[in-house]
Amino acid sequence: MIARLADRGEHTIARLADLPGGTKALKAVNDLRARVDELGKKVRGIDDLEKRVVKLEKEVATLKRAQKPKQPPA
């Protein structure tokens, strides 16, 4: 079944290329696919950056607490 679907997809793409402007449309779709792939990679990288920011924020908070001068009891 998947093979039949793939064959029909290839046939449809070939027919699209034969239409006026079809080649240009297919190129635009391929460019879009490449950009979406690139965007997906960048978005996955954001998760790692967020984890690093959280870790750094905790370290900064710890350093701030350690730097506060202790008030002598009144």
C-alpha positions in Angstrom: 0.0 0.0 0.0 2.8 2.4 0.9 4.6 1.6 -2.3 1.4 2.4 -4.3 1.1 5.7 -2.5 4.7 6.5 -3.2 4.3 5.7 -6.9 1.2 7.9 -7.1 3.1 10.7 -5.4 6.0 10.5 -7.8 3.5 10.4 -10.7 1.7 13.4 -9.4 5.0 15.4 -8.9 6.0 14.5 -12.4 2.7 15.8 -13.8 3.0 19.0 -11.7 6.4 19.6 -13.3 4.8 19.4 -16.7 2.3 22.2 -16.0 3.1 25.8 -16.8 4.9 27.1 -13.7 5.0 23.7 -12.2 8.8 23.5 -12.0 8.9 26.8 -10.3 6.2 25.7 -7.8 8.1 22.4 -7.1 11.3 24.4 -6.5 9.4 26.7 -4.0 8.0 23.6 -2.2 11.5 22.1 -2.0 13.0 25.4 -0.7 10.2 25.6 1.9 11.0 22.0 3.0 14.6 22.9 3.5 13.8 26.0 5.4 11.4 24.1 7.7 14.1 21.5 8.4 16.6 24.3 9.2 14.0 26.0 11.5 13.4 22.7 13.3 17.1 22.3 14.0 17.3 25.8 15.4 14.2 25.3 17.6 15.6 22.1 19.0 18.7 24.0 20.0 16.6 26.5 22.0 15.8 23.8 24.5 19.5 23.3 25.3 19.9 27.1 25.6 17.0 27.3 28.0 18.5 24.6 30.2 21.8 26.5 30.3 20.1 29.8 31.2 18.2 28.1 34.1 21.5 26.7 35.4 23.3 30.0 35.1 20.4 31.8 36.9 20.7 29.4 39.8 24.4 29.9 40.0 24.0 33.7 39.9 21.3 33.5 42.7 23.7 31.4 44.8 26.6 33.8 44.3 24.3 36.8 45.2 23.3 35.1 48.5 26.9 34.3 49.3 28.0 38.0 48.7 25.3 39.6 51.0 27.0 40.9 54.1 25.5 39.4 57.2 23.9 42.0 59.5 25.0 41.8 63.1 22.2 41.0 65.5 20.7 44.2 67.1 
